[in-house]
Amino acid sequence: MRELDACGIGFVADAHGRPARSIVTAALEGLANVKHRGAVAADALTSDGCGVLLPLPAALFGEGNGVATLFVKGPDPRAAVEAALAEEGFALVEWRRPPIDESHLGDLARASQPEIVHVVFRNADDRASQRSSADEIRAYRLRRTIAASPGVYVASCSFRTIVFKGLTPADHLGDFYRDLQDERFEAPFTIFHQRFSTNTLPTWERAQPFRMLCHNGEINAIQGNENRMRARARLGTEGAGLGPEELFRPVLDPDDSDSGKLDEAVELLTRGGRDIRHAMAMLVPEAWENATDLDPEVRGFYRYHATLMEPWDGPAGIVFTDGIGVGATLDRNGLRPLRYSVCEDGFVVCASEVGAVDVSGHGTVERGRLGPGQMLFIDPSRGVQRNRELKERLAAAAPYAHWAFEGLYDLPVGEPVQEPPDDLEFRQAVHGYTKEELAMVLRPMAGDAYEPTFSMGDDSPLPPLAGRPRPVHHFLRQRFAQVTNPAIDSLRERQVMALDSFIGRRGNLLAESPEQARLVHLPSIAIDDACLAALRGLDQDGLRATTISTIFAIPGGGAATGGALLEAELRRVVAEAAQAVHDGAGVIILSDRGIDAGHAAVPVLLATGAVHHALIRAGLRSRADLVIESGEVCDVHALATLIGYGASAVNPHVALAQAASLAGTRGYEALTPPTLRANYLHALEKGFLKISSKMGISTAMGYRGAQIFETLGLAREIVDEHFTGTPARLCGIGYAELEEDILRRHSEAYTDPAPKLLDQGFVRYRKEGEAHAFEPPLVKLLQEAVNTGSAEVYQAYRDHIAAHPATAVRDLLTVQPLGAPAPLAEVEPVEAIIKRFVVTAMSLGSLSPEAHRTLSTAMNRLGARSN
């Protein structure tokens, strides 16, 4: 395992649920011993955040009482809290200020420190709480009501547990919160967490544990998880006994970290009636799809729940509790370490590293580590539960495997269309295909079943600066998890990757019934014409598919309308999609078939994003899934953008037709149309896995809707409306320009009776094609200037650059002098300046050994430094 960095997490527990002071002190010891996994500010007393979660001790807070821990940074919330208590049938016992020692805080931590309050409460009828699920549900509602008050963060609210956390160093937490030093504070288990702040800044609120778990890692699919949680038409909270739906919207706090949102999802599922082990297995499933040795009933459990909840994908080591038992689990790849020790006397430790807690003196010790997707749980009534026993118990709780077998519908697929259409050249031209794209991208994919390999880097102009129209997906750039993720190799780790998905009308998240599994199972995100035809032919309750055309009539004379036509067509497509959902469609097929001399199509990615986000805003998204039938899709990036913005599957019908047309041509004499089409789809799948694994996401369902892109050069109004939530660093092209591009491409395709695809030089330099930043004439001049030392040649090189079309943002900048140039006599000699140059090594994945040697040689010759 390659560990770049990680939070420190763990728990200490008694296997039989016996409370002891030694459990608390051992957990504080463990927390102090993982201090090195976080960072500390220059004041030495401000950390990234740390904390502990423990069962509520009656000796300190009173028998049968509950406690809400509040971080207050706004107006006095007392009146709002007391009103919320009364609404839930609780009475205020005490507004308690926990004793703290601020000498253990650094200046930065003290500057952001909230007012910390313990709200002690009990049942208004003076009945002592039995810490039952019903009481926890009421405390959950209370927590959500209080959290709506301005400036109030609820760190915990329960009859069972309490959280102590903050920006103190890990070895100072027990001194800062004096309650933790009280000898009466005993517990059967304690969870601890040392945060390592990577993607978000340290705050008191983001310190962990949260209310039910602590997490080491990143949920890379978080934006898709959040969108789909928001999109669920109904959660089923009333049927689950939680209360009105409005109280639980939004389920996930948009200001929370990915770990905080995972905690809120677990909280909802657990308070909604599922055992916490069940909830964790739903949210962070093991890699069940390709596991041949998995128990059939356990496989059925996962398959059924995949219809209810998409995986929260990414590297994750998680420690969790429902306030009664405590457990730990790993993500499907096992990309975070969790090691455990089970002692003879029932003392159990699980932590991110061995040695965090001393287990000497507890008898013989069984040591082990959690594997990918595995779970460990300490149940006071059953003791230590290992992964296999635990999962088999979950699977036996209901006939999940039977429900999945009976409910899921696998499409009967016939033979694909063999003959390419007569108007294939017109279709290619109108969808923006180029001669270069067919030769360098599509032909290798169809012939060899893999995505072609090019040299690293793209020196063609950014889409808004390009001299030729670019498709919308070129304006989206892939992001990648650059902070804490070990790399996933989608080839060698194919076992944990999954491309299939389940589509149709979703039921309530908190319900469990056979009807929940009434969905269509798609084996891949890239489907052929036969699969699409079978999908289109569905006409069963909840599984009916409706096709919505994205084509529109070209205005008279082909004149552009300033973007008004494109906007109107997007509104039409969105309205028809919403109406189809209201009419009972469980699958919406967006199709651009039917383009001819009088009709063009809305850009497929724009249409997909528009429908996806419009249905989310209307609360309809969970009632239908999107399948795309598009001639615009040719390469892997186009496919990834569609899946990233909500599509479940894509049928690239023009590319498939082109692949089939290669049969019998030079170099493809032995390949049949079905083989060529299958090869092309397989290449798309492999390329997609490469992209998703780069982001640390292993499943297509996790990647769907995750929007792991940034826009570059699209107008803010387009991004906000149709790619909502996507970072837009630079804006630019709007509806008017996109409409002009559509109409120009259509006109060029249908003006000539036999359109000829151009080699526009997007990949390779072509004299009459797209400009490139490092084109051969420029490189030739640079080499000549360096080799000859000629000032005239160097001036010619500078003139060439000055006259060169802009390809990057920096080309649009003008350097402004700060003032008069310094006299040469005051400038150090070249030799002295060069001594300050340093070239540092990089991984061999970034620079080859040859490049390292070349850089080192160059630095040695210059008299500079390198490592």
Secondary structure, DSSP 8 states (H G I E B T S, - for coil): ---S---EEEEEEETT---BHHHHHHHHHHHHHTGGGS-B-TTSS-BS-EEEEEE--HHHH-TT-EEEEEEE-SS--HHHHHHHHHHTTEEEEEEE---B-GGGS-HHHHHT--EEEEEEEEETT-------HHHHHHHHHHHHHHHTSTTEEEEEEESSEEEEEESS-GGGHHHHBGGGG-TT--BSEEEEEE---SSS---TTTSS--SSEEEEE--TTHHHHHHHHHH-S---TTTTTS--GGGG-SSS-TTS-HHHHHHHHHHHHHHTT--HHHHHHHHS----TT-TTS-HHHHHHHHHHHTT-----S-EEEEEE-SS-EEEEE-TT--S--EEEEETTSEEEEESSTTSS--TTSSSEEEEE--TT-EEEEETTTEEE-HHHHHHHHHTTTTHHHHHHHH-EE--------S--TTHHHHHHHTT--HHHIIIIIHHHHHHSS-----S---S--GGG-SS---GGGGEEE----SS-----TTTTGGG-B--EEES----TT---GGGG--EEES-SB--HHHHHHHHT--STTT-EEEEE-EEE--GGG---TTHHHHHHHHHHHHHHHHHHHTT-SEEEEE-TT-BTTEEE--HHHHHHHHHHHHHHTT-GGG-EEEEE-SS--SHHHHHHHHHTTEEEEE-HHHHHHHHHTTTSTT-TT--HHHHHHHHHHHHHHHHHHHHHHTT--BHHHHTT---EEEEEE-HHHHHHHSTT--EEEEEE-HHHHHHHHHHHHHHHHHSSS-------SSS--TTS---TT-HHHHHHHHHHHHH--HHHHHHHHHHHHHS---SGGGG------SS---GGGS--HHHHHTT-EE----TTTS-HHHHHHHHHHHHHHT-EE-
